[in-house]
Amino acid sequence: MKHSETVAVAIDKIWKSYDKEQMWEGYELLRQAAEEGDADAYCYLGRCHLGEDFVWCGAEFPVDEEQASQLIKESVRRGSADGVLCALRTGNLSPAVQKTMPFASLEEAFTTVIQQAQAGDAFSQYVVGNVMFYGDYLVIRGEEENRKYNSEDEYYAFAYPIAAKYYENSFDNGLPAAFGNYRTIYESGLADIDDEVYENYLKLLADTGDPLTCNDYGKLLEDEYDDAEGAFHYYSMAVERGDVQSAYNVAVCYGTGYGVDEDLDKAFENYMIAAKAGNAKAQFQVGNFYFEGRGNIIQDYAKAVLWLDKAYHNMDDEDSWQPAAELAICYQNGLGTFQDDDAAFEFLSEIEENGRLDEVWEPLDAMVLNAFGVAYGFGRGTEQNIPQAIEYFDLAIEYDSEEAKRNKACFKKTLFGGWKMR
């Protein structure tokens, strides 16, 4: 049984438009249809309250798992085949709930959705693909089907090609929701997806305005084709459509003049958007802008420490040395925070232990080398080691560090070629 016209229109507004106003219009249509007893409307209302794994977060539907659970269970009781599969996927299909459904079996409900998919319904095509992709098919078919596969890989080799075809059908019908799963299948190599086919679908969905595929297609253009203007165009589309994480890529373009005229102020503006959304690399860049006083941003060490600390704790271990380098300078000199030699040396040590000292950028490279010299020369945060301090001061002096020259002058050579404080 296909969706009612009201539910079909609502699905298009919510899962195809990526427009907040239209999505709420779709939500209101579902609410009205549910009040009139439409079983599928209950299912899709429930999906709206399950968060970003089930609906685009740009609509800002309130996440309420308890309400979602109640709505999905009610859709099962009222006879929604979509609701049965949604309940199975979300852990809401308990034996008690399953007894309330008017289907003889899970397979009957699944067959109903397959028929809707074969009739051209995009969301049903997406759902069938998900049943195969996530392995819910094994639950539906039971023990006999499970015994056919000796491992997950054997099952995926069977299921991924089927899922891919249903996903492609949903893409052809304008529904981008499955692209993340489709990418997983493509990268697995378990389905025969040609590179050109994959890229064509990515562009097709990006051109519908789906913010996530806009960003992904921009990244493809940048990494594979060095198409700067194209990459910037799609990154910008993603941000305009509400994907705040894509603001990081837009910021990089503005900051480096990639595909657009260099503009540090616009770079900072977009870094801040992504930073507030929790992007650790953007948080580091915001901190760096305040640390250095780049563009029209006034140097502000207190704000620098705030954002650098966020970045340090949110970044992967392999990248956390970057905010650590600037935090070391702030803590050693009491810039924007209390002076703390132990914390400063801990941050400095992270740079050295990860072999990143040669990767520190100008003008921070000289500052970090001098900071190492200060720590070892004056025993600040570590044991005093004057010869090692002199080595660091000399390296900093090669970068024309006047501060390192002054600090080195605090020491003198002994008659035996060693070093001591004056």
N, C-alpha and C positions, 0 to 999 in steps of 0.2 A: 504494500500500500504506500503510495507516494505521499510526500508531505502536503499538508493543506497549503493553499495559496498564501495565506497569511504567514505561516511558518517559513515557507520558501522565500518570501520577500524579506522576512526578518533575518534569515540566515545570510542572504546576500548583503544586507546592510551591515551586519555584525562581522562577518568573516571575509568579506570581499572589499569593503570600502576603505578601511583604515582612515575613517573620518569620524571623529568623536561624536559629532552631532548626529550623524546617520546611525552610528552604532547604538546610541541611546534611543533613537527612533525605533530601531529594530528591537531593542529590549522591551520598549513599551508595547510593541505589537505582540511579542511573546507573552507578556503579562496579560494582555487582553485575551489572547487565544487560550491561555491556561485557565482564565476565569470562565471561559466558555466550554472547558472540558477537553481541550486538545492535548492528547497525551504527549506528543512530541514536543509541544511548547514547554512542558514541565522539564523535559530532558535538557533542552537548550538553555532554558533559564538557569538550570543547575550548572551547566558548563560556564555560564557567564560569571559565576561566583567562585570558580575554582582557581583563579589566578592565571598568570602569564603562560603556563604550560597548555592552557586550554583556550585562551582568548587573548587578543592583543591588549597589552597593559595600557596603551594610550587612551583607551576608553575610560579608564579609571573606574571600572565596575568594582564595587566593594567585594573584597575577598572574604567569604564566609563559608567555610567548609561544612559547618553543621547545616546551614540553610541549603547549600548545594546538595548535600546528602539526602535531605528530606525531599527536595524537588525531584531528584533522580529516582529515588525509591517510589515516589508517587507516579512517575512516568512509567515505571515497570508495572505497577499495579493496574494502571489504566491501559496497558497494552502497547506501549511504544517499543518497537524492536530496537530503535536507536537507543532508547533508554536502557534496555537490557544490556547491550554491548558497552554502553557508557558505565553502567553500574559494575560490570565485570572489570573494566579497565581501572576504575577508581576504588575498587575494594568495597563497593556497596552492595554487591550481590551475595548476601549471606544466604544460607539455605532457607531461612524464614522468608526473606524477600523473594527468592526464586519461586517459592510456592505460590506467591501472589500473582505471578505473571500468567496471562491467558495463552501462553504458548506451551505446546507439549514438551518442548525441549529447547535448550540453547541453540541447537542446530536449526530449529525452525525459525527462531528469531534471526539468526545469522543469514539464513536463506532469504528471508524477507528483505534484509538490507542489501544483499547481493543483487536481488531483482531490481531494487531501486537504483543501485549503481549501474547495472547493465542498461537501465532505461535512461541513463545520462545524468543522474543526480550527482552533482559534484561532491557534496558533503558525504553522501553514502559511499562514493568512490574513495574518499579520504578515510572513512571509518573502516572499510574493508581492508584497505592498505595497512591501517594500524593494527587490525586484528592479526594479520600475517606478520607484521614487523615486530610486534611486542610479544608474540607467542601466545596470545589469547586463543588462537586457533586450536592449540593443543588442549586447552581446557574445554573448548566447545566440542571437539571430536572425541575426547576421552582417552582412556588407557590404550585402546587398540592403536590409535594414531601415535601416541607417545612412544610405543615400542618400536616404531619404524626408525627412530633416530637414536644413534648411540652417543651423540654429543650435540651441544648447542650449534657447533659449526655445521653439522649435517642438516640440522633443522633450517638454519639460516640459508644454506645453499639451496634448499627447496623453497623457502618462504620469500626470500628477498626478491627474486625475479618477479614473483606474483605481486608482491607489494609495490614494486617499482612501476609495473604496468598500471595498476589502479591509481597510484599517485600521479603518473603522467596524464591519465584521463582527467583527474581532478584539476591539474594545471591547465589542460586544454579548455576546461570549463571555467577558468578564471579564479580558482581557489588556491592560494599560495601556501596554505597552512602546513603542508607536509614537507616543505622543501628541506628542513633540517634533517628529517629521517631519510629523505631521498639522497641527500649528500652523504649520509652515513653508508647507505647502500652502494653508492657510486665509489666511495673511497675503499669499501671492503673488497671490491672486485668480484663479488659473488653474483652480480647480475651484469648482463651484457649491455652496459650503457656507454655508448660512444661519447668521446670527449665533446664532439661538436653538438650532439644532442643535449648533453648536460649543460653546456654553455648557452645553448639556445633557450632552454627552459629557464635558466637563471635570468637571462635578459628579458624573456617574456614576462616573468613574474615581477622583475624590477620595474618594468614599464607599466605594470598595473598600479604601482605606487606602494607595494609592500615594503616597509622600511627596512626589514632585515635582509631581504634579497637585494634591495638597493645598495646596502652597504657591502654585501658579499660580492655583488657584480662590480662595484667600484674597486674592491680589493683585487678581483681577478684582472680588471683592466690595468691596475697599477703593477701588480706582480708579474703577470704573464705577457702583457703587451706594452708596458710603459706608456700607456695612454693617459697622460697627466690631466688633460682637460676632461676626458671622459670620466676618469676616476673622481675628480672633484665634483663633476655634475651629479653623479649618483650618490656620493657621500652627502652632498648638500640636500638631495631629495630625501634621503633617509632622515636627516635632521629635521627638515621641514615637516616630515610625516610623524615626528615625535620620537624617533629613536635617539635618545640622548647619548648613548654610547658612541654612536657614529660621529658625534661632535668632536671626539678626539681626532679622528681622521681628517675632518675638516680643519681643525686647528693646526695639524701638522702641515697640511697644504698651505694654509696662510703663513705659517711660520717659516716655511722653506721656499715659498713661491712656486709650489708644485701645482701646475694647472691653473694658477690664479696669481694676480699680483701679490707680492709679499706685503703682509699687513700684520704687524705684531699685536696691534690692539684687537683685531678680529681674532687672531690666534688665541690671545688670552681669554677673550670672551667665550670662545668655544671650549677651550680647556676647562674653564670654570664650570660650564654646563655639564661636561662629562665628569669632572671632579666631584661635583655635588651629587651625581648619580652613582658615585662609588668607584669610578674608574681610577685605578691606582697610578697608572702612568700619567694620567691627566692631573692627578693630585700632585705628583712630583713636579710636573711642569708649572703648575700654579705656584708651588713653593719656590721653584727656581726663578720665576718672574719676580716674586717679592724679594728673594735673596739677592738677585743681581740688579733689580730695578730696570727691567727691560721695557722697551717701548715707552709708553706714557705711564707705566706703572711705577709709582714711587717706591723706592726701597723701604721695606718694612720687615725687619727681622722677626718680630713677634708673629706676624702673619705667615712668614716663611716657615718658622718652626712648626706652627699649627698644621700646615698642609704637608710639610716634609714628614712629620711624624705620622700622619695618616697614611701617606704613601709608603713609608718604611714598614708599617705593620700590615699593609694590604698587598704589597708587592710579593711576587715569587722570590724565593731565596736568591736566585741567580741575578735578579735585578735590584735587590734591596740595597746594594752597595752605593747606588747613585744618590738616594736621599741621605744615606749614612754619611757620605762625603761632606755634604753641606751641613748636616746636623753636627758633625764633629767640629767644624769651624765655629758654629754657633755656641756649642757647649764649652769649648776651650776658652772662648773669648767673652762668654756671657752676653752674646748678642741675641736679644729677643727672648732670653730665658735666663735662668740662674746659671752661674758659672759652675761647671762640674767636670773636673779633669778625668775622673774615672769613666764617666759616660762618654766623654770626648775620645778617650783612648780606645774604648770598646768599639765605637763607630770606626775609628781609624783602622783598628785591627781587622775589621770585617773586609775592608778594602784590600789589605795586604794578604789576608788569608785566602781570599778568592782570586788572587792574582790579577786584580783589576787596576793596580796603580798606574800602569802605562796607558789606561783607557780614560783616565780623568781628563776632562776637557779644560780648555783655557777659559777664564783665568784661574779656575779652581785648582788646576794642577800645581801651580806654585804655592798656593795657600795650603794645600794638603801636605805637600812635601815639607813646608816650613812648620806645619803643625806637628808632624812626626818629629822634626828636629827639636821643637820646644818640649814635647813629651819626654823624649829620651835625654835631652840636654839638661833639663831642670828637674827630671824625675817627677813629672806631673802625670799621674794616672798609671805609671809604670816605674820600674826600677831605673835609676839613672844609668845611662850608657853614653858617655860623651863622644867616643869615637863614632858610634852609630849616628848620633845626632849630627856630627860634622858632615857625615856622608849625605844626610838628608838636606842640610843647609846648603851644601855645595850644589846638589841637584836643583834646589829651588833657585839658587843664584843664577844657574844657567838659564832660567826662565825670567831673569831680570827682577827677582824679588828683592826689593830694598829692605823689607822686613827681615828676610833671611840674613842679609848682610849685617844688619844691626844685631841680630841674635847671635850670629857666629862671632861677632866682635866681643861677646861676653866671655869668650874662651880664648886660651892661648896655648901654644905648644910648649911642652916641657923640654929640658935639655936632652932628654932621651927619646924625643920624637912622639911622645904621647900628648894628650890634651888635658887641660884642667881649667876650672873657672878662674877668671881674673880676680 
